Structures are given as structure tokens and as C-alpha cells.
């Protein structure tokens, strides 16, 4: 299972923060509620303990602060109550100032002002509340004496907030912490598992989408290669004696480019992508010949000057055709490479080629590579105007064309792998001899290289060998 992404951890963090705030409010609510109910319970208990004192106060019809007998009765009753419960009592005036202390507690003296906080009114005019002091809040009840402005306040000696807070502070935080920790673990684990599941599903969907996109792209490339190869085959079909010329050109070119890549100068230029483009683009190098007359294309002899001029125009026809396609479809590495090859694969290193008379490295590299492959195939194959040359003769002529017709560095690389060229040619020759009729009528392949063609390259091409230096020769191939 994949780990959750950063948003999932952020979700867990926000969840933890909200949970903490919720538990803090819950803690405060429990504390305040507990204090309130503790105070109510203390006041109920106080009412029970002070019942005797309350009855004594109610028995006085008209209380007179100056009546010593009445004061003596209340004081005596208050002391009796104080002996059995922590209860104190004072008399206060309308302003809550102490006018008499009925039981000795040391908390308030005559003349002190009581800070009374009323909670609610009870029966028989009794008020329930609490007395605030520096040592804590004490539950209290206040009852008016009959026909008098004086009130009797009965209170508990023990501060309810201190007593109950001591219990809450030691127990409630621990209980709240345990509850929070347990809740956090359960919710976080649930969030983690859910996020991990969603992340895993999303990753799976993305991987499936990428796989489908890659498959679609591969299908499009196969379709493109098949259409291109079919069009090139259609043009080649006018010359029945070339047999597998396009397949051989593609293999010769990619093999030569693969070996060229070992040179430091070309390592960054001749990439696997460049080799792939070269393999498929090279099959369009002679597509312009589809516009040639049969009398020129299939003439079994040397061409005259006018026929040679017409033959040379096939490069311009192909270049213009591919340029128009590129303008309609937009910039494309494939179309650019195909146009460069089709237009310039008859240029010469010394500048005496056609159609533009380019020289040296001004000739595109892809065109220079296909030039070597095309000349070797033309020399080693039977044509209407000649028989096939032996491999050794083809190698000699290409060596002699170094520096004039061909790029010297490419000739050096070719000489280091010329045995691979011979093996590729021999394998295709054997296949053509065995099934020439089937080869001429076969359907368009679904890719540039069929499994059979790839096996040719795998059989004859091993790890590229270092390029050996070849002697420079000044003669050129006609």
C-alpha cells in the first residue's frame, strides 16, 4: 500500500487541530458544569445542615437587631449547627454589610462587605448563591428575617470551587487525555487508511491512464510507420528489380548511425531518437521517383543528359511534397528529417552533387548517412542497367569516394562495420531468392521492421566495434 500524499498528512493535521479544540471546549464545559452542580449540591446540603437555624429565624415574628434575646437565640442555634457541620452564619443589612456574626469563623467581621452572587431564588423568600472571597467561593443561602431589613446569610466554610477543582484537576485531565489520545488514534488511523486507499486508487488510475496513453501513442506510431512504409513501397513498386530496397536502406542507415554514435563528436547528436527517426524517414528518400516516366526510371542503360536531368528532379519533387505536408501538419522532427534526406541524399561531400550543390557538413547528417547506405545498396543490388557488384568491390568504391562523394568520418565508421552490411545484404538476398513472388505482393507491414527484418539486424549486429582508421583515397565513385 502506498503512503498517503502530502494533502493526506495535511488533512490529518487539520483533523488533529479540530479534535484538540473540540476536546478543550469539552473540558471547559465539563469543568464549569461540574462546578455548578457541585455548588448546587453543596447548597442543598447546606440547607439541610442549617435547617435548625432557619427554623429559629422563621420563629421570630419581628426581628430587632437591638433585641439581645433574639440575637442570643440565633447565636446559640448557629453554634449548635456549627458543631455538627462546617457552617457559618452572619447577619447583613440591605447593602450586604455584616451587622452581626452568629458563629465565629474568622472569615468576616462586623462591618465587612459581602460579595454576594445570586444564583436563583428558592422557596419562602430564600435566595441561593455564593459568597466570593480571596480564598474561594463558598455556597450560601440568604433568608430575610420577618418584618426587618436584616438578612441572615448561612454559608459553608469550605470553598466549593477549590474542593471540587482539586478533584477535577487530578482526574478530568487524565480522563480527557486518554479519551483524546484514543479518539485521535482511531480517527487518524481511519483517515490514514482512507487516504492511502484513495491515493493507491488514484495512482492506479494514473498508471492505467499513462499506460493507455502510451499504448495509444504506440498504436499511432505503428499506424504512421505503416502508412509511410506503404507509400514508400508504392513508389518503389514501379521498379520491381530493387526488391526490399527500403528495408535494406533502413537497416544500413540505422546500423551506420548506431556505430557513429560511439564517436564522442556525435554522441549527443546521434541519440536513440535520432536513430529511430532516421530508420523510418530513410524509406521516403526516393519517394519523388513516383513522378518519373517509365522510360527514364526503367531504362536499361545509361541515361542521356536530358534523362539525367529528369532523374535528378525526383529529389526536388520529394522535398517539395514533404514540405507541403509539413506546412499543413505543423513542425515535425520526422517530416523535417524525411525532407532533408529526400532532398539532399544525392549531395556530395565535395559540393558536386545535386540539387543544391551543398558541401561538407552543410549537408544534413541524416542525408550523409543515407547517402552511404543508398550507394552501397545500389552497388550491391542488381538493377535494370547493371548486375550486382561483389561486396568487396562495393567497399572499395566507397573507400575511394571518401572525401569526395562521402563524409570521410562516415566512411571510416562504415569500414569498421562493413561485414555487418555484407551480412544484411546476404540475408535479404537469400530471402528474396526463396520467395521473390511473395515479397512483391505482400501487404504493408504493421511497422518499419518486421520480426523477420529485426532478426536480420540482431544476427549480424553485435556490440558496435571501435572505428578503425581507413586510408584516405582521392578517387570518387562515378
C-alpha positions as CSV (number, residue, x, y, z in Angstrom):
1,X,0.0,0.0,0.0
2,X,1.4,3.4,-0.9
3,X,1.8,6.1,1.7
4,X,-0.6,9.0,1.6
5,X,0.4,12.2,-0.2
6,X,1.2,15.5,1.5
7,X,-2.5,16.6,1.3
8,X,-3.5,13.5,3.3
9,X,-1.0,14.4,6.1
10,X,-2.3,17.9,6.0
11,X,-5.8,16.5,6.4
12,X,-4.7,14.5,9.4
13,X,-3.1,17.6,10.9
14,X,-6.2,19.7,10.4
15,X,-8.3,16.9,11.9
16,X,-6.0,16.8,14.9
17,X,-6.3,20.5,15.4
18,X,-10.1,20.4,15.3
19,X,-10.1,17.5,17.6
20,X,-7.9,19.3,20.1
21,X,-10.1,22.4,20.0
22,X,-13.2,20.3,20.5
23,X,-11.7,18.5,23.5
24,X,-10.6,21.8,25.0
25,X,-14.2,23.2,24.8
26,X,-15.5,19.9,26.2
27,X,-13.1,20.1,29.1
28,X,-14.1,23.7,29.9
29,X,-17.8,22.7,29.6
30,X,-17.3,19.7,32.0
31,X,-15.4,21.9,34.4
32,X,-18.0,24.6,34.6
33,X,-20.9,22.2,34.6
34,X,-19.3,20.2,37.4
35,X,-18.6,23.3,39.5
36,X,-22.2,24.4,39.0
37,X,-23.7,21.1,40.1
38,X,-21.2,20.8,42.9
39,X,-22.3,24.2,44.2
40,X,-26.0,23.2,43.9
41,X,-25.3,20.0,45.8
42,X,-23.4,21.9,48.4
43,X,-26.2,24.4,48.8
44,X,-28.7,21.6,49.1
45,X,-26.5,20.0,51.8
46,X,-26.2,23.4,53.5
47,X,-30.0,23.8,53.6
48,X,-30.2,20.5,55.4
49,X,-27.5,21.3,57.9
50,X,-28.9,24.8,58.6
51,X,-32.5,23.7,59.0
52,X,-32.4,24.3,62.7
53,X,-31.0,27.8,62.2
54,X,-33.6,28.5,59.5
55,X,-36.5,27.4,61.7
56,X,-35.2,29.6,64.6
57,X,-35.1,32.6,62.2
58,X,-38.6,31.8,61.0
59,X,-39.8,31.6,64.6
60,X,-39.0,35.2,65.2
61,X,-42.1,37.3,64.2
62,X,-40.3,40.6,64.1
63,X,-36.5,40.7,64.3
64,X,-35.0,43.6,66.1
65,X,-31.2,44.0,65.8
66,X,-31.2,45.7,69.2
67,X,-33.1,42.8,70.8
68,X,-30.3,40.9,72.7
69,X,-32.6,37.9,73.5
70,X,-33.3,37.4,69.7
71,X,-29.6,37.7,68.9
72,X,-28.7,35.2,71.7
73,X,-31.2,32.7,70.3
74,X,-29.8,32.9,66.8
75,X,-26.2,32.8,68.1
76,X,-26.8,29.7,70.3
77,X,-28.6,27.9,67.4
78,X,-25.7,28.8,65.0
79,X,-23.1,27.4,67.4
80,X,-25.1,24.2,67.7
81,X,-25.3,23.8,63.9
82,X,-21.6,24.7,63.5
83,X,-20.6,21.9,65.9
84,X,-22.1,19.2,63.6
85,X,-21.4,20.8,60.2
86,X,-18.9,23.3,58.7
87,X,-21.5,26.0,58.6
88,X,-21.2,29.7,59.4
89,X,-23.8,32.4,59.7
90,X,-23.9,36.3,59.7
91,X,-26.5,39.0,59.7
92,X,-26.2,41.6,57.0
93,X,-28.1,44.8,56.1
94,X,-29.6,45.8,52.8
95,X,-26.2,46.6,51.4
96,X,-24.7,43.2,52.4
97,X,-22.6,44.7,55.2
98,X,-22.1,42.4,58.2
99,X,-24.0,43.7,61.3
100,X,-23.6,40.6,63.5
101,X,-21.6,37.4,63.5
102,X,-23.7,34.5,64.7
103,X,-20.9,31.9,64.6
104,X,-17.2,32.5,64.9
105,X,-15.3,31.6,61.7
106,X,-12.7,34.3,61.2
107,X,-13.8,34.9,57.7
108,X,-15.9,38.0,58.1
109,X,-16.3,40.5,60.9
110,X,-18.8,43.2,61.8
111,X,-18.7,45.9,59.2
112,X,-17.2,43.7,56.4
113,X,-18.9,43.9,53.0
114,X,-20.0,40.5,51.5
115,X,-19.6,39.9,47.8
116,X,-22.8,38.1,47.1
117,X,-23.5,36.4,43.8
118,X,-27.1,35.2,43.5
119,X,-27.8,32.0,41.6
120,X,-31.6,31.7,41.9
121,X,-34.4,32.3,44.3
122,X,-35.7,29.5,46.5
123,X,-38.9,28.9,48.4
124,X,-40.1,31.1,51.3
125,X,-38.0,34.0,50.0
126,X,-34.7,32.1,50.4
127,X,-32.0,33.1,47.9
128,X,-29.4,30.6,46.7
129,X,-26.0,31.9,45.7
130,X,-22.4,32.1,46.7
131,X,-20.0,34.4,48.7
132,X,-16.8,35.4,46.9
133,X,-13.6,35.8,48.9
134,X,-9.9,35.7,48.3
135,X,-9.8,32.1,49.5
136,X,-12.5,30.9,47.2
137,X,-16.2,30.9,46.5
138,X,-18.5,29.4,49.2
139,X,-22.1,28.2,48.6
140,X,-24.5,30.2,50.7
141,X,-28.2,30.8,51.3
142,X,-29.7,34.1,52.3
143,X,-33.2,34.4,54.0
144,X,-34.9,37.7,55.1
145,X,-36.0,38.0,58.7
146,X,-39.6,38.8,59.2
147,X,-40.5,42.5,59.5
148,X,-36.9,43.5,59.3
149,X,-34.4,44.8,56.7
150,X,-31.8,42.4,58.1
151,X,-30.9,39.1,56.2
152,X,-29.3,36.1,57.7
153,X,-26.7,34.5,55.5
154,X,-25.7,30.9,56.1
155,X,-22.6,29.6,54.2
156,X,-20.3,26.7,54.0
157,X,-16.8,27.1,55.4
158,X,-15.3,25.1,52.6
159,X,-14.8,26.8,49.2
160,X,-16.7,24.6,46.7
161,X,-14.5,25.6,43.7
162,X,-11.3,24.7,45.5
163,X,-12.6,21.4,46.8
164,X,-14.1,20.3,43.6
165,X,-11.4,21.7,41.4
166,X,-8.8,19.7,43.3
167,X,-10.7,16.5,42.3
168,X,-11.3,17.6,38.7
169,X,-7.8,18.8,38.1
170,X,-6.3,15.5,39.1
171,X,-8.9,13.2,37.4
172,X,-10.5,15.0,34.5
173,X,-7.4,16.0,32.5
174,X,-6.1,12.4,32.7
175,X,-9.5,11.1,31.6
176,X,-9.7,13.7,28.8
177,X,-6.2,13.0,27.7
178,X,-6.9,9.2,27.5
179,X,-10.1,9.9,25.6
180,X,-8.4,12.4,23.3
181,X,-5.5,10.1,22.6
182,X,-7.7,7.1,21.9
183,X,-10.1,9.1,19.7
184,X,-7.1,10.6,17.8
185,X,-5.6,7.2,17.2
186,X,-8.8,5.8,15.8
187,X,-9.7,8.8,13.7
188,X,-6.1,9.3,12.4
189,X,-5.7,5.6,11.5
190,X,-9.1,5.7,9.7
191,X,-8.0,8.9,7.9
192,X,-4.7,7.4,7.0
193,X,-6.2,4.1,5.7
194,X,-8.8,6.0,3.7
195,X,-6.2,8.4,2.3
196,X,-3.8,5.5,1.5
197,X,-6.7,3.7,-0.3
198,X,-7.7,6.8,-2.2
199,X,-4.0,7.5,-3.0
200,X,-3.5,3.9,-4.2
201,X,-6.6,4.0,-6.3
202,X,-5.6,7.4,-7.8
203,X,-2.1,6.1,-8.5
204,X,-3.5,3.0,-10.2
205,X,-5.8,5.2,-12.3
206,X,-2.9,7.5,-13.3
207,X,-0.7,4.5,-14.1
208,X,-3.6,2.9,-16.1
209,X,-4.1,6.3,-17.9
210,X,-0.4,6.6,-18.7
211,X,-0.4,3.0,-19.9
212,X,-3.4,3.7,-22.1
213,X,-1.9,6.9,-23.4
214,X,1.4,5.2,-24.1
215,X,-0.4,2.4,-25.9
216,X,-2.4,4.8,-27.9
217,X,0.8,6.7,-28.8
218,X,2.5,3.4,-29.8
219,X,-0.5,2.5,-31.9
220,X,-0.4,5.9,-33.6
221,X,3.4,5.4,-34.3
222,X,2.8,1.9,-35.7
223,X,0.0,3.3,-37.9
224,X,2.1,6.2,-39.0
225,X,5.1,3.9,-39.8
226,X,2.8,1.5,-41.7
227,X,1.3,4.3,-43.8
228,X,4.7,5.8,-44.5
229,X,6.2,2.4,-45.4
230,X,3.2,1.6,-47.6
231,X,3.5,4.9,-49.5
232,X,7.2,4.3,-50.0
233,X,6.6,0.8,-51.1
234,X,4.0,2.1,-53.6
235,X,6.7,4.3,-55.2
236,X,9.2,1.5,-55.1
237,X,6.8,-0.9,-56.8
238,X,7.4,0.8,-60.1
239,X,10.9,-0.6,-60.0
240,X,10.4,-4.4,-59.5
241,X,14.2,-5.2,-59.5
242,X,15.1,-3.2,-56.4
243,X,13.5,-5.8,-54.0
244,X,13.5,-5.0,-50.3
245,X,15.4,-1.8,-51.1
246,X,13.6,0.2,-48.5
247,X,14.1,-2.4,-45.7
248,X,17.8,-2.6,-46.5
249,X,18.3,1.2,-46.6
250,X,16.6,1.4,-43.2
251,X,18.8,-1.3,-41.7
252,X,22.0,0.0,-43.3
253,X,21.3,3.6,-42.1
254,X,20.4,2.7,-38.5
255,X,23.4,0.3,-38.3
256,X,25.7,3.0,-39.5
257,X,24.2,5.7,-37.2
258,X,24.5,3.3,-34.2
259,X,28.2,2.8,-34.9
260,X,28.6,6.6,-35.5
261,X,27.2,7.3,-32.0
262,X,30.3,5.8,-30.4
263,X,32.3,8.7,-31.6
264,X,32.5,11.5,-28.9
265,X,31.7,14.1,-31.5
266,X,28.4,12.6,-32.4
267,X,27.3,11.1,-29.1
268,X,25.0,13.9,-28.2
269,X,23.7,14.3,-31.8
270,X,23.1,10.7,-32.7
271,X,20.6,9.8,-30.0
272,X,18.3,6.8,-29.9
273,X,15.5,9.1,-31.0
274,X,17.6,10.3,-33.9
275,X,18.3,6.7,-35.0
276,X,14.6,5.9,-34.8
277,X,13.7,8.9,-36.9
278,X,16.4,8.0,-39.4
279,X,15.1,4.4,-39.7
280,X,11.6,5.4,-40.6
281,X,12.4,8.6,-42.5
282,X,15.0,7.0,-44.8
283,X,12.3,4.9,-46.5
284,X,11.0,8.1,-48.1
285,X,14.3,9.1,-49.7
286,X,13.2,8.2,-53.3
287,X,9.5,8.9,-53.0
288,X,9.9,11.6,-55.6
289,X,10.6,8.9,-58.2
290,X,6.8,8.2,-58.3
291,X,6.6,11.1,-60.8
292,X,9.3,9.8,-63.2
293,X,8.5,8.4,-66.5
294,X,9.0,4.7,-67.0
295,X,11.3,5.4,-70.0
296,X,13.6,7.2,-67.5
297,X,13.2,5.1,-64.4
298,X,13.3,1.7,-66.1
299,X,15.7,2.5,-68.9
300,X,18.2,-0.5,-69.2
301,X,21.2,1.6,-69.9
302,X,22.9,4.9,-69.3
303,X,20.8,8.0,-69.2
304,X,21.4,10.9,-71.6
305,X,21.8,14.5,-70.3
306,X,18.0,15.2,-70.6
307,X,17.1,12.0,-68.9
308,X,19.6,12.5,-66.1
309,X,18.2,16.0,-65.5
310,X,14.7,14.5,-65.2
311,X,16.0,11.8,-62.9
312,X,17.7,14.4,-60.6
313,X,14.4,16.2,-60.3
314,X,13.0,13.5,-58.1
315,X,14.8,15.0,-55.1
316,X,13.1,18.4,-55.7
317,X,9.7,16.7,-56.1
318,X,10.1,14.7,-52.9
319,X,11.4,17.8,-51.0
320,X,8.5,20.0,-52.1
321,X,5.9,17.3,-51.4
322,X,7.2,16.7,-47.8
323,X,7.5,20.5,-47.3
324,X,3.8,21.0,-48.1
325,X,2.8,18.2,-45.8
326,X,4.9,19.8,-43.0
327,X,3.2,23.1,-43.6
328,X,-0.2,21.5,-43.3
329,X,0.6,19.4,-40.2
330,X,3.0,21.8,-38.4
331,X,6.6,21.3,-37.4
332,X,7.6,17.7,-37.0
333,X,11.0,16.2,-36.4
334,X,10.1,13.2,-38.6
335,X,8.9,15.3,-41.5
336,X,12.0,17.6,-41.3
337,X,14.3,14.6,-41.2
338,X,12.5,12.9,-44.1
339,X,12.6,16.1,-46.2
340,X,16.4,16.6,-45.5
341,X,17.1,13.0,-46.6
342,X,14.8,13.1,-49.7
343,X,16.2,16.4,-50.8
344,X,19.9,16.0,-50.1
345,X,20.8,12.3,-50.2
346,X,22.4,12.9,-53.6
347,X,24.6,15.8,-52.5
348,X,28.4,15.1,-52.5
349,X,31.0,16.0,-49.8
350,X,33.0,18.0,-52.4
351,X,29.9,20.1,-53.4
352,X,29.4,18.5,-56.9
353,X,26.1,16.8,-56.0
354,X,22.6,17.8,-56.6
355,X,20.1,19.5,-56.3
356,X,21.7,22.3,-54.2
357,X,25.4,21.6,-54.6
358,X,25.9,21.6,-50.8
359,X,29.4,20.6,-49.5
360,X,30.9,19.2,-46.3
361,X,28.9,19.5,-43.1
362,X,26.4,21.8,-44.6
363,X,24.8,18.6,-45.9
364,X,22.4,17.4,-43.1
365,X,23.9,14.5,-41.2
366,X,20.9,12.2,-41.8
367,X,21.3,12.8,-45.6
368,X,25.0,12.0,-45.4
369,X,24.3,8.7,-43.6
370,X,21.6,7.7,-46.1
371,X,23.9,8.6,-49.0
372,X,26.4,5.9,-47.9
373,X,23.6,3.3,-47.3
374,X,21.9,4.1,-50.7
375,X,25.1,3.9,-52.7
376,X,26.1,0.6,-51.1
377,X,22.7,-0.8,-51.8
378,X,22.7,0.4,-55.4
379,X,26.1,-1.1,-56.0
380,X,25.4,-4.4,-54.3
381,X,21.9,-4.9,-55.9
382,X,21.0,-5.9,-59.5
383,X,19.4,-3.1,-61.5
384,X,17.9,-3.0,-65.0
385,X,21.1,-1.3,-66.2
386,X,23.7,-3.5,-64.3
387,X,24.5,-6.6,-62.3
388,X,25.1,-6.6,-58.6
389,X,28.7,-5.8,-57.5
390,X,30.5,-8.1,-55.1
391,X,30.7,-6.8,-51.5
392,X,34.5,-6.2,-51.8
393,X,34.0,-4.1,-54.9
394,X,31.3,-2.0,-53.1
395,X,33.6,-1.4,-50.1
396,X,36.5,-0.4,-52.5
397,X,34.3,2.1,-54.3
398,X,33.0,3.7,-51.1
399,X,36.5,3.9,-49.7
400,X,37.7,5.6,-52.8
401,X,34.8,8.1,-52.5
402,X,35.9,9.2,-49.1
403,X,36.3,13.0,-49.0
404,X,34.8,13.5,-52.5
405,X,31.4,11.8,-52.6
406,X,31.1,10.7,-48.9
407,X,31.8,12.2,-45.5
408,X,35.3,10.8,-44.5
409,X,34.2,10.1,-40.9
410,X,31.2,8.1,-42.1
411,X,33.4,6.1,-44.5
412,X,35.7,5.3,-41.6
413,X,32.8,4.1,-39.5
414,X,31.5,2.2,-42.5
415,X,34.8,0.4,-43.0
416,X,34.7,-0.7,-39.3
417,X,31.3,-2.4,-39.7
418,X,31.3,-3.3,-43.5
419,X,31.0,-7.0,-42.5
420,X,27.6,-6.2,-41.0
421,X,26.5,-4.6,-44.3
422,X,27.5,-7.7,-46.1
423,X,25.6,-10.0,-43.7
424,X,22.4,-7.8,-44.0
425,X,22.6,-7.9,-47.8
426,X,23.2,-11.6,-48.0
427,X,20.3,-12.4,-45.7
428,X,17.9,-10.3,-47.7
429,X,19.3,-11.8,-51.0
430,X,18.6,-15.3,-49.7
431,X,15.1,-14.4,-48.6
432,X,14.4,-12.7,-52.0
433,X,15.6,-15.8,-53.9
434,X,13.4,-18.1,-51.9
435,X,10.2,-16.0,-52.1
436,X,10.6,-13.2,-54.6
437,X,7.0,-13.5,-55.9
438,X,5.5,-13.4,-52.4
439,X,7.8,-10.5,-51.4
440,X,6.5,-8.4,-54.4
441,X,2.8,-8.9,-53.5
442,X,2.9,-8.9,-49.7
443,X,0.8,-6.5,-47.7
444,X,2.2,-3.4,-46.0
445,X,3.9,-4.4,-42.7
446,X,2.5,-3.0,-39.5
447,X,5.8,-1.4,-38.6
448,X,9.0,-0.3,-40.2
449,X,10.9,-3.5,-39.2
450,X,9.1,-6.8,-39.2
451,X,10.2,-9.5,-36.8
452,X,12.0,-11.2,-39.7
453,X,13.9,-8.0,-40.6
454,X,14.7,-7.3,-37.0
455,X,16.2,-10.8,-36.7
456,X,18.5,-9.9,-39.6
457,X,19.9,-7.0,-37.7
458,X,20.1,-8.9,-34.4
459,X,22.0,-11.8,-36.1
460,X,24.6,-9.6,-37.9
461,X,25.0,-6.7,-35.4
462,X,26.6,-7.3,-32.1
463,X,28.2,-4.8,-29.8
464,X,29.5,-2.0,-32.1
465,X,33.2,-2.2,-32.7
466,X,35.5,0.8,-32.4
467,X,36.0,2.6,-35.7
468,X,39.3,1.9,-37.4
469,X,41.1,4.5,-39.4
470,X,41.0,3.9,-43.2
471,X,43.5,5.3,-45.6
472,X,42.4,8.4,-47.5
473,X,41.9,8.0,-51.2
474,X,41.3,10.7,-53.7
475,X,39.3,8.9,-56.3
476,X,35.5,9.2,-56.4
477,X,32.7,6.9,-57.2
478,X,31.0,7.6,-60.5
